[in-house]
Amino acid sequence: MLKIVGLWPPGNESYGLTPYTLYSAAVILSFQIGFILFQTVNVCFILDDLQAVTGTIFVLLMEMLATLKSYCLIKNMKMLKQLMITINSDLFQPKNLQQRQLIQPTLNAWTKVVLTFWFFTICWLFFTMLCPIFDNIFKEYLLPLPAWYPYDTRSSPQYELTYLHQFVAITCLCMVTVNIDSLIAALNMYVGAQFDILCDDLRHFNETGENVSINFNEKLKKCIQHHREILQFAQYTNDFYNWLIFVEFFVGGISIGLAMFQLTLVVPFSSEFHSFITYVYAISVQTFMYCWFGNEIELKSTKLPYAVFESDWIGLPSDIRKKMIIFLLRTHKPLKMSAFGLFYLSLETFVRILRTAWSYFALLRQVSSRK
C-alpha cells in the first residue's frame, strides 16, 4: 500500500532518477501538500469562530502529521530497506517449531491491533466522505471537509471534481497514516519477538552435543551476537521514529480532545456524530499501538537475566559460567523505546495522553459555556 501512495520504491532500491520518483512527487504534491494547503488557508479565514476552528483543525493536524511521516519515511528509506534485509537474515529467524509457536501470539496481537486501526479509519472515512452524500449535501454544494479554493466550488462540474479530489486525497492520507504507523508498530513488535527467541535460546543453552566446550562457546557467541544485533536493530528503529512519535503523541492528545468537544456540538447519531466518535477511537488505537508494543519490548527485555538462570547454568564449565555472568550483567537493564528522549513508549504514557486529551476537552467545554 505504501508503494501505491508513492512511499516505497520497488525492491531494495531507494529514491533516484526513476519514473517511480516522479510518480511519488506527483502524488505527494497533489494529494498531500496541495490538499493541506487549501485547508490551512481556510482555517486562517475562520480563526474568530471557535466551533468552526475546532471542527477543522483536529483533522488538519493529523493530515500535516501524515505528510511529516511521509518525509521521514523518504528520508530514512535506505535505512529501512537495510532493516528489511536484517529481518530476513538467518540470525533473526526462529530456529525450530517451538520458537515459531513462541512468537506467534505476538504476531497475532500486531495483526489484531492493525485490523482494529483499519476498521475505525475506514469507518471514519465512510462517515466523513460518503455519508454526506446520503444527507443530500449536493443540493447545497457542501464539501466533506472545509477548504478554500481559488475558484467557485458551488457550481458544476467544479464541485464534483473538488469533491472527488478531497475523497482521493483523504483516502491517500489515511493509507499513509495507517501503513506507516503499522510499519513502526511491526518494527517494535519484531524487536520484542527477537527477545522471545533469544530468551528461548538461553533457556536451552545447556542442551549440548558431544564436544562440550566448543559447543558452549559457539552458542554463547551466537547469543551475544544476537543480542547486539537486536540492540542495533532497535536503535535504528528508534532513530527512525524518535521525534515523529513525540509529535504524534502531542497531536494525538489534542485531536482526541477536539473531537470529543465536537461530539457535544453535533446532532446525536448523525453522520457527523459517527464521524467524530470513530475518529476518537481510531486515534486512541493509533496511540495505543505505539505504547503497547513499546511496552512489550521493555517487558520482554527484562526476561533475559531470568532466562540465563533458567538455563541450568550451574552445570556449565567454570569459564562459561563466568562469561554467562558477564553477559547477565550487560543485559540486566531493560531496553526502552523513547519518543524524542523525553518519555518512553509504555502503557503509562498512553494513560497520560488520554488524561491530557480529557484536559483539552474540559478546557474547551469551559470556554464554550462562557460564551
PAMAR-35568 format. One record per residue (C-alpha): residue number from 0; chain; x, y, z. Coordinates in Angstrom, 1 decimal. Layout:
+------+-------+--------+--------+--------+
: resi : chain :      x :      y :      z :
+------+-------+--------+--------+--------+
:  NUM :     A :      X :      Y :      Z :
...
+------+-------+--------+--------+--------+
END
This chain:
+------+-------+--------+--------+--------+
: resi : chain :      x :      y :      z :
+------+-------+--------+--------+--------+
:    0 :     A :    0.0 :    0.0 :    0.0 :
:    1 :     A :    2.9 :    2.4 :    0.7 :
:    2 :     A :    4.1 :    1.6 :   -2.9 :
:    3 :     A :    0.7 :    2.7 :   -4.2 :
:    4 :     A :    0.9 :    6.1 :   -2.5 :
:    5 :     A :    4.5 :    6.6 :   -3.7 :
:    6 :     A :    6.3 :    5.9 :   -0.4 :
:    7 :     A :    8.0 :    2.5 :   -1.1 :
:    8 :     A :   10.3 :    2.1 :   -4.1 :
:    9 :     A :   10.4 :   -1.4 :   -5.5 :
:   10 :     A :   13.0 :   -4.0 :   -4.5 :
:   11 :     A :   15.9 :   -2.9 :   -2.3 :
:   12 :     A :   16.2 :    0.5 :   -4.1 :
:   13 :     A :   15.8 :    4.0 :   -2.6 :
:   14 :     A :   14.7 :    7.1 :   -4.4 :
:   15 :     A :   16.6 :    8.2 :   -7.5 :
:   16 :     A :   16.1 :    9.5 :  -11.0 :
:   17 :     A :   13.4 :    6.9 :  -11.8 :
:   18 :     A :    9.8 :    7.1 :  -13.1 :
:   19 :     A :    8.6 :    5.9 :   -9.6 :
:   20 :     A :   10.2 :    9.0 :   -8.0 :
:   21 :     A :    8.3 :   11.2 :  -10.5 :
:   22 :     A :    5.1 :    9.4 :   -9.6 :
:   23 :     A :    5.8 :    9.8 :   -5.9 :
:   24 :     A :    6.3 :   13.6 :   -6.3 :
:   25 :     A :    3.1 :   13.9 :   -8.2 :
:   26 :     A :    1.1 :   12.0 :   -5.6 :
:   27 :     A :    2.5 :   13.8 :   -2.6 :
:   28 :     A :    2.1 :   17.3 :   -4.2 :
:   29 :     A :   -1.4 :   16.7 :   -5.4 :
:   30 :     A :   -3.0 :   14.7 :   -2.6 :
:   31 :     A :   -1.0 :   15.7 :    0.4 :
:   32 :     A :    0.7 :   19.1 :    0.2 :
:   33 :     A :   -1.9 :   20.7 :   -2.1 :
:   34 :     A :   -4.9 :   19.4 :   -0.2 :
:   35 :     A :   -3.4 :   20.5 :    3.2 :
:   36 :     A :   -2.6 :   24.0 :    1.8 :
:   37 :     A :   -6.3 :   24.6 :    0.8 :
:   38 :     A :   -7.5 :   23.6 :    4.3 :
:   39 :     A :   -4.8 :   25.7 :    6.0 :
:   40 :     A :   -5.9 :   28.8 :    4.1 :
:   41 :     A :   -9.5 :   28.2 :    5.1 :
:   42 :     A :   -8.5 :   28.0 :    8.8 :
:   43 :     A :   -6.9 :   31.4 :    8.5 :
:   44 :     A :  -10.3 :   32.9 :    7.4 :
:   45 :     A :  -12.3 :   31.3 :   10.4 :
:   46 :     A :   -9.9 :   32.0 :   13.3 :
:   47 :     A :  -12.6 :   34.0 :   15.1 :
:   48 :     A :  -15.1 :   31.1 :   15.1 :
:   49 :     A :  -14.2 :   28.6 :   17.9 :
:   50 :     A :  -16.6 :   25.9 :   16.8 :
:   51 :     A :  -15.5 :   26.1 :   13.1 :
:   52 :     A :  -11.8 :   26.0 :   14.0 :
:   53 :     A :  -12.2 :   23.1 :   16.4 :
:   54 :     A :  -14.3 :   21.3 :   13.8 :
:   55 :     A :  -11.5 :   21.5 :   11.3 :
:   56 :     A :   -8.2 :   21.7 :   13.0 :
:   57 :     A :   -8.1 :   18.2 :   14.5 :
:   58 :     A :   -8.3 :   16.6 :   11.1 :
:   59 :     A :   -5.8 :   19.1 :    9.6 :
:   60 :     A :   -3.3 :   18.4 :   12.3 :
:   61 :     A :   -3.3 :   14.7 :   11.6 :
:   62 :     A :   -3.1 :   15.3 :    7.9 :
:   63 :     A :    0.0 :   17.5 :    8.5 :
:   64 :     A :    1.4 :   14.7 :   10.6 :
:   65 :     A :    0.9 :   12.3 :    7.8 :
:   66 :     A :    2.9 :   14.5 :    5.5 :
:   67 :     A :    5.7 :   14.6 :    8.1 :
:   68 :     A :    5.6 :   10.8 :    8.3 :
:   69 :     A :    6.0 :   10.7 :    4.5 :
:   70 :     A :    9.0 :   12.9 :    4.7 :
:   71 :     A :   10.5 :   10.8 :    7.5 :
:   72 :     A :    9.9 :    7.6 :    5.5 :
:   73 :     A :   11.5 :    9.0 :    2.4 :
:   74 :     A :   14.5 :   10.4 :    4.3 :
:   75 :     A :   15.2 :    7.1 :    6.1 :
:   76 :     A :   14.3 :    4.8 :    3.1 :
:   77 :     A :   17.8 :    3.4 :    2.7 :
:   78 :     A :   18.0 :    2.5 :    6.4 :
:   79 :     A :   14.5 :    0.9 :    6.4 :
:   80 :     A :   15.4 :   -1.2 :    3.4 :
:   81 :     A :   18.5 :   -2.4 :    5.3 :
:   82 :     A :   16.3 :   -3.3 :    8.3 :
:   83 :     A :   14.2 :   -5.4 :    5.9 :
:   84 :     A :   17.3 :   -7.3 :    4.9 :
:   85 :     A :   18.3 :   -7.7 :    8.6 :
:   86 :     A :   14.8 :   -9.2 :    9.3 :
:   87 :     A :   15.4 :  -11.9 :    6.7 :
:   88 :     A :   18.9 :  -12.8 :    8.0 :
:   89 :     A :   19.4 :  -16.3 :    9.5 :
:   90 :     A :   20.3 :  -14.9 :   12.9 :
:   91 :     A :   16.8 :  -13.3 :   13.3 :
:   92 :     A :   14.8 :  -16.4 :   12.1 :
:   93 :     A :   13.1 :  -18.8 :   14.5 :
:   94 :     A :   15.3 :  -21.9 :   14.8 :
:   95 :     A :   12.6 :  -24.5 :   15.4 :
:   96 :     A :    8.8 :  -25.0 :   15.5 :
:   97 :     A :    8.8 :  -24.3 :   19.2 :
:   98 :     A :   10.2 :  -20.8 :   18.6 :
:   99 :     A :    7.7 :  -20.2 :   15.8 :
:  100 :     A :    4.9 :  -21.0 :   18.2 :
:  101 :     A :    6.5 :  -18.8 :   20.8 :
:  102 :     A :    6.4 :  -15.7 :   18.7 :
:  103 :     A :    3.1 :  -16.4 :   17.0 :
:  104 :     A :    1.0 :  -14.7 :   19.8 :
:  105 :     A :    3.0 :  -11.5 :   19.3 :
:  106 :     A :    2.4 :  -11.6 :   15.5 :
:  107 :     A :   -1.3 :  -12.2 :   16.1 :
:  108 :     A :   -1.5 :   -9.3 :   18.6 :
:  109 :     A :    0.0 :   -7.0 :   15.9 :
:  110 :     A :   -2.4 :   -8.2 :   13.3 :
:  111 :     A :   -5.5 :   -7.6 :   15.6 :
:  112 :     A :   -4.4 :   -4.1 :   16.6 :
:  113 :     A :   -3.7 :   -3.1 :   13.0 :
:  114 :     A :   -7.0 :   -4.5 :   11.7 :
:  115 :     A :   -8.8 :   -2.6 :   14.5 :
:  116 :     A :   -7.0 :    0.5 :   13.5 :
:  117 :     A :   -8.0 :   -0.1 :    9.8 :
:  118 :     A :  -11.6 :   -0.7 :   10.9 :
:  119 :     A :  -12.1 :    2.6 :   12.7 :
:  120 :     A :  -10.2 :    4.5 :   10.0 :
:  121 :     A :  -12.4 :    3.1 :    7.2 :
:  122 :     A :  -15.5 :    3.8 :    9.3 :
:  123 :     A :  -14.3 :    7.4 :    9.8 :
:  124 :     A :  -13.6 :    7.7 :    6.1 :
:  125 :     A :  -17.1 :    6.4 :    5.3 :
:  126 :     A :  -19.0 :    8.7 :    7.6 :
:  127 :     A :  -16.9 :   11.7 :    6.6 :
:  128 :     A :  -16.7 :   11.3 :    2.8 :
:  129 :     A :  -19.6 :    9.1 :    1.8 :
:  130 :     A :  -22.4 :    9.5 :    4.3 :
:  131 :     A :  -22.8 :   13.2 :    3.5 :
:  132 :     A :  -23.9 :   12.1 :    0.0 :
:  133 :     A :  -27.0 :   10.5 :    1.6 :
:  134 :     A :  -27.7 :   13.7 :    3.5 :
:  135 :     A :  -28.2 :   15.5 :    0.2 :
:  136 :     A :  -25.4 :   17.9 :    0.6 :
:  137 :     A :  -25.1 :   18.1 :   -3.2 :
:  138 :     A :  -28.1 :   20.4 :   -3.2 :
:  139 :     A :  -26.2 :   22.9 :   -1.0 :
:  140 :     A :  -22.8 :   22.3 :   -2.7 :
:  141 :     A :  -21.1 :   21.5 :    0.7 :
:  142 :     A :  -17.8 :   19.7 :    0.8 :
:  143 :     A :  -17.0 :   16.9 :    3.3 :
:  144 :     A :  -14.0 :   18.9 :    4.7 :
:  145 :     A :  -14.0 :   22.7 :    4.7 :
:  146 :     A :  -11.3 :   24.2 :    2.4 :
:  147 :     A :  -10.6 :   27.3 :    0.4 :
:  148 :     A :  -10.1 :   27.0 :   -3.3 :
:  149 :     A :   -9.2 :   29.7 :   -5.9 :
:  150 :     A :  -12.3 :   29.0 :   -7.9 :
:  151 :     A :  -16.1 :   28.7 :   -7.3 :
:  152 :     A :  -16.9 :   25.3 :   -5.9 :
:  153 :     A :  -20.6 :   25.9 :   -5.8 :
:  154 :     A :  -21.1 :   25.2 :   -9.5 :
:  155 :     A :  -20.9 :   22.1 :  -11.7 :
:  156 :     A :  -18.6 :   20.5 :  -12.6 :
:  157 :     A :  -16.1 :   22.2 :  -10.3 :
:  158 :     A :  -18.0 :   21.0 :   -7.3 :
:  159 :     A :  -18.0 :   17.3 :   -8.3 :
:  160 :     A :  -14.3 :   17.4 :   -9.3 :
:  161 :     A :  -13.3 :   19.1 :   -6.0 :
:  162 :     A :  -15.4 :   16.5 :   -4.0 :
:  163 :     A :  -13.6 :   13.7 :   -5.9 :
:  164 :     A :  -10.2 :   15.4 :   -5.2 :
:  165 :     A :  -11.0 :   15.5 :   -1.5 :
:  166 :     A :  -12.1 :   11.9 :   -1.4 :
:  167 :     A :   -8.9 :   10.7 :   -3.1 :
:  168 :     A :   -6.7 :   13.0 :   -1.0 :
:  169 :     A :   -8.1 :   11.9 :    2.3 :
:  170 :     A :   -8.1 :    8.3 :    1.3 :
:  171 :     A :   -4.4 :    8.7 :    0.3 :
:  172 :     A :   -3.6 :   10.4 :    3.7 :
:  173 :     A :   -5.4 :    7.6 :    5.6 :
:  174 :     A :   -3.4 :    5.0 :    3.7 :
:  175 :     A :   -0.2 :    6.8 :    4.5 :
:  176 :     A :   -1.0 :    7.2 :    8.2 :
:  177 :     A :   -2.2 :    3.7 :    8.8 :
:  178 :     A :    0.5 :    1.9 :    6.9 :
:  179 :     A :    3.4 :    4.0 :    8.3 :
:  180 :     A :    2.0 :    3.5 :   11.9 :
:  181 :     A :    1.6 :   -0.2 :   11.2 :
:  182 :     A :    5.2 :   -0.4 :    9.9 :
:  183 :     A :    6.6 :    1.3 :   13.1 :
:  184 :     A :    4.5 :   -1.0 :   15.3 :
:  185 :     A :    5.7 :   -4.0 :   13.3 :
:  186 :     A :    9.3 :   -3.0 :   13.8 :
:  187 :     A :    8.7 :   -2.7 :   17.5 :
:  188 :     A :    6.8 :   -6.0 :   17.5 :
:  189 :     A :    9.7 :   -7.6 :   15.8 :
:  190 :     A :   12.2 :   -6.4 :   18.4 :
:  191 :     A :   10.0 :   -7.9 :   21.1 :
:  192 :     A :    9.8 :  -11.2 :   19.2 :
:  193 :     A :   13.6 :  -11.3 :   18.9 :
:  194 :     A :   13.9 :  -11.1 :   22.7 :
:  195 :     A :   11.5 :  -14.0 :   22.9 :
:  196 :     A :   13.7 :  -16.0 :   20.6 :
:  197 :     A :   16.9 :  -15.0 :   22.4 :
:  198 :     A :   15.3 :  -15.9 :   25.8 :
:  199 :     A :   14.4 :  -19.4 :   24.4 :
:  200 :     A :   18.0 :  -19.9 :   23.2 :
:  201 :     A :   19.3 :  -19.0 :   26.6 :
:  202 :     A :   16.8 :  -21.3 :   28.4 :
:  203 :     A :   18.0 :  -24.3 :   26.3 :
:  204 :     A :   21.7 :  -23.2 :   26.5 :
:  205 :     A :   22.7 :  -26.3 :   28.4 :
:  206 :     A :   21.4 :  -28.7 :   25.7 :
:  207 :     A :   24.7 :  -29.8 :   24.2 :
:  208 :     A :   26.2 :  -32.3 :   21.8 :
:  209 :     A :   29.4 :  -34.3 :   22.2 :
:  210 :     A :   32.0 :  -31.6 :   22.1 :
:  211 :     A :   31.0 :  -29.6 :   25.2 :
:  212 :     A :   33.4 :  -26.7 :   25.3 :
:  213 :     A :   33.3 :  -25.8 :   21.7 :
:  214 :     A :   29.5 :  -26.1 :   21.6 :
:  215 :     A :   29.1 :  -23.8 :   24.7 :
:  216 :     A :   31.5 :  -21.2 :   23.3 :
:  217 :     A :   29.8 :  -21.2 :   19.9 :
:  218 :     A :   26.4 :  -21.0 :   21.5 :
:  219 :     A :   27.4 :  -18.1 :   23.7 :
:  220 :     A :   29.0 :  -16.2 :   20.8 :
:  221 :     A :   25.8 :  -16.5 :   18.8 :
:  222 :     A :   23.7 :  -15.4 :   21.8 :
:  223 :     A :   25.9 :  -12.3 :   22.3 :
:  224 :     A :   25.9 :  -11.5 :   18.6 :
:  225 :     A :   22.1 :  -11.9 :   18.5 :
:  226 :     A :   21.7 :   -9.6 :   21.5 :
:  227 :     A :   24.0 :   -7.0 :   19.9 :
:  228 :     A :   22.1 :   -7.2 :   16.6 :
:  229 :     A :   18.8 :   -6.8 :   18.4 :
:  230 :     A :   20.0 :   -3.6 :   20.2 :
:  231 :     A :   21.3 :   -2.2 :   16.9 :
:  232 :     A :   18.1 :   -3.0 :   15.2 :
:  233 :     A :   16.2 :   -1.3 :   18.0 :
:  234 :     A :   18.5 :    1.7 :   17.8 :
:  235 :     A :   17.9 :    2.2 :   14.1 :
:  236 :     A :   14.2 :    1.7 :   14.6 :
:  237 :     A :   14.1 :    4.3 :   17.4 :
:  238 :     A :   16.1 :    6.7 :   15.3 :
:  239 :     A :   13.6 :    6.4 :   12.5 :
:  240 :     A :   10.6 :    7.4 :   14.5 :
:  241 :     A :   12.1 :    9.2 :   17.6 :
:  242 :     A :   10.9 :   12.7 :   17.0 :
:  243 :     A :    7.9 :   11.5 :   15.0 :
:  244 :     A :    6.4 :    9.7 :   17.9 :
:  245 :     A :    6.8 :   12.8 :   20.1 :
:  246 :     A :    4.8 :   14.9 :   17.6 :
:  247 :     A :    2.3 :   12.0 :   17.2 :
:  248 :     A :    1.5 :   11.9 :   20.9 :
:  249 :     A :    1.2 :   15.7 :   21.1 :
:  250 :     A :   -1.1 :   16.0 :   18.1 :
:  251 :     A :   -3.0 :   12.8 :   19.1 :
:  252 :     A :   -3.8 :   14.2 :   22.5 :
:  253 :     A :   -5.1 :   17.5 :   21.0 :
:  254 :     A :   -7.0 :   15.7 :   18.3 :
:  255 :     A :   -8.8 :   13.4 :   20.7 :
:  256 :     A :   -9.8 :   16.3 :   22.9 :
:  257 :     A :  -11.0 :   18.4 :   20.0 :
:  258 :     A :  -13.0 :   15.5 :   18.5 :
:  259 :     A :  -14.6 :   14.8 :   21.9 :
:  260 :     A :  -15.6 :   18.5 :   22.1 :
:  261 :     A :  -17.2 :   18.3 :   18.7 :
:  262 :     A :  -19.3 :   15.4 :   19.8 :
:  263 :     A :  -21.1 :   17.7 :   22.2 :
:  264 :     A :  -22.0 :   20.1 :   19.5 :
:  265 :     A :  -23.4 :   17.9 :   16.7 :
:  266 :     A :  -26.8 :   16.1 :   16.5 :
:  267 :     A :  -26.6 :   12.7 :   18.2 :
:  268 :     A :  -26.3 :    9.7 :   15.9 :
:  269 :     A :  -26.0 :   11.8 :   12.8 :
:  270 :     A :  -23.3 :   11.2 :   10.2 :
:  271 :     A :  -21.1 :   13.9 :   11.9 :
:  272 :     A :  -21.6 :   12.3 :   15.3 :
:  273 :     A :  -20.5 :    8.9 :   14.0 :
:  274 :     A :  -17.6 :   10.6 :   12.1 :
:  275 :     A :  -16.3 :   12.2 :   15.3 :
:  276 :     A :  -16.7 :    9.1 :   17.5 :
:  277 :     A :  -14.9 :    6.8 :   15.1 :
:  278 :     A :  -12.2 :    9.4 :   14.8 :
:  279 :     A :  -11.7 :    9.3 :   18.5 :
:  280 :     A :  -11.5 :    5.5 :   18.5 :
:  281 :     A :   -9.1 :    5.5 :   15.6 :
:  282 :     A :   -6.6 :    8.0 :   17.2 :
:  283 :     A :   -6.9 :    6.1 :   20.5 :
:  284 :     A :   -6.0 :    2.8 :   18.9 :
:  285 :     A :   -3.2 :    4.5 :   16.9 :
:  286 :     A :   -1.6 :    5.8 :   20.2 :
:  287 :     A :   -2.2 :    2.5 :   22.0 :
:  288 :     A :   -0.5 :    0.7 :   19.2 :
:  289 :     A :    2.8 :    2.6 :   19.7 :
:  290 :     A :    2.6 :    2.4 :   23.5 :
:  291 :     A :    1.7 :   -1.3 :   23.7 :
:  292 :     A :    4.5 :   -2.7 :   21.5 :
:  293 :     A :    7.0 :   -0.3 :   23.1 :
:  294 :     A :    5.9 :   -1.6 :   26.5 :
:  295 :     A :    6.3 :   -5.2 :   25.3 :
:  296 :     A :    9.9 :   -4.5 :   24.3 :
:  297 :     A :   10.6 :   -3.3 :   27.8 :
:  298 :     A :    8.9 :   -6.3 :   29.5 :
:  299 :     A :   10.5 :   -8.9 :   27.2 :
:  300 :     A :   14.0 :   -7.4 :   27.5 :
:  301 :     A :   13.7 :   -7.8 :   31.3 :
:  302 :     A :   13.3 :  -11.6 :   30.9 :
:  303 :     A :   16.9 :  -12.0 :   29.6 :
:  304 :     A :   18.5 :  -12.4 :   33.1 :
:  305 :     A :   15.8 :  -14.8 :   34.2 :
:  306 :     A :   16.3 :  -16.8 :   31.0 :
:  307 :     A :   20.0 :  -17.2 :   31.9 :
:  308 :     A :   19.2 :  -18.5 :   35.4 :
:  309 :     A :   16.7 :  -21.0 :   33.8 :
:  310 :     A :   19.4 :  -22.4 :   31.6 :
:  311 :     A :   20.8 :  -24.8 :   34.3 :
:  312 :     A :   24.0 :  -22.7 :   34.2 :
:  313 :     A :   25.4 :  -24.3 :   37.4 :
:  314 :     A :   26.3 :  -27.4 :   35.4 :
:  315 :     A :   28.3 :  -25.5 :   32.9 :
:  316 :     A :   32.2 :  -25.3 :   32.8 :
:  317 :     A :   33.6 :  -22.6 :   35.0 :
:  318 :     A :   34.9 :  -20.4 :   32.2 :
:  319 :     A :   31.5 :  -20.5 :   30.5 :
:  320 :     A :   29.8 :  -19.6 :   33.8 :
:  321 :     A :   32.0 :  -16.5 :   34.1 :
:  322 :     A :   31.1 :  -15.4 :   30.6 :
:  323 :     A :   27.4 :  -16.1 :   31.3 :
:  324 :     A :   27.6 :  -13.8 :   34.4 :
:  325 :     A :   29.3 :  -11.1 :   32.4 :
:  326 :     A :   26.5 :  -11.4 :   29.7 :
:  327 :     A :   23.9 :  -11.3 :   32.5 :
:  328 :     A :   25.3 :   -8.1 :   33.9 :
:  329 :     A :   25.2 :   -6.5 :   30.5 :
:  330 :     A :   21.5 :   -7.5 :   29.9 :
:  331 :     A :   20.1 :   -6.6 :   33.3 :
:  332 :     A :   19.0 :   -3.2 :   32.2 :
:  333 :     A :   15.7 :   -3.3 :   30.1 :
:  334 :     A :   15.5 :   -1.8 :   26.7 :
:  335 :     A :   13.2 :    1.1 :   26.5 :
:  336 :     A :   12.0 :    2.8 :   23.3 :
:  337 :     A :   11.7 :    6.6 :   23.7 :
:  338 :     A :    9.9 :    9.4 :   22.0 :
:  339 :     A :   12.5 :   12.2 :   21.4 :
:  340 :     A :   14.2 :   11.0 :   24.6 :
:  341 :     A :   11.6 :   12.8 :   26.7 :
:  342 :     A :    9.4 :    9.8 :   27.6 :
:  343 :     A :    9.2 :    6.1 :   26.9 :
:  344 :     A :    6.7 :    4.1 :   24.9 :
:  345 :     A :    4.7 :    2.4 :   27.7 :
:  346 :     A :    1.1 :    1.9 :   28.8 :
:  347 :     A :    1.7 :    4.6 :   31.5 :
:  348 :     A :    2.4 :    7.1 :   28.7 :
:  349 :     A :   -0.8 :    6.0 :   26.9 :
:  350 :     A :   -2.8 :    6.8 :   30.1 :
:  351 :     A :   -1.1 :   10.2 :   30.4 :
:  352 :     A :   -2.0 :   11.0 :   26.8 :
:  353 :     A :   -5.7 :   10.2 :   27.4 :
:  354 :     A :   -5.7 :   12.3 :   30.5 :
:  355 :     A :   -4.2 :   15.2 :   28.6 :
:  356 :     A :   -6.9 :   14.8 :   25.9 :
:  357 :     A :   -9.6 :   14.9 :   28.6 :
:  358 :     A :   -8.0 :   18.1 :   29.9 :
:  359 :     A :   -8.2 :   19.7 :   26.5 :
:  360 :     A :  -11.8 :   18.7 :   26.2 :
:  361 :     A :  -12.7 :   20.1 :   29.7 :
:  362 :     A :  -11.0 :   23.4 :   28.8 :
:  363 :     A :  -12.9 :   23.7 :   25.5 :
:  364 :     A :  -16.2 :   23.0 :   27.3 :
:  365 :     A :  -15.4 :   25.6 :   29.9 :
:  366 :     A :  -14.5 :   28.2 :   27.3 :
:  367 :     A :  -17.6 :   27.3 :   25.2 :
:  368 :     A :  -20.0 :   27.5 :   28.1 :
:  369 :     A :  -18.9 :   31.1 :   29.0 :
:  370 :     A :  -20.0 :   32.4 :   25.6 :
+------+-------+--------+--------+--------+
END
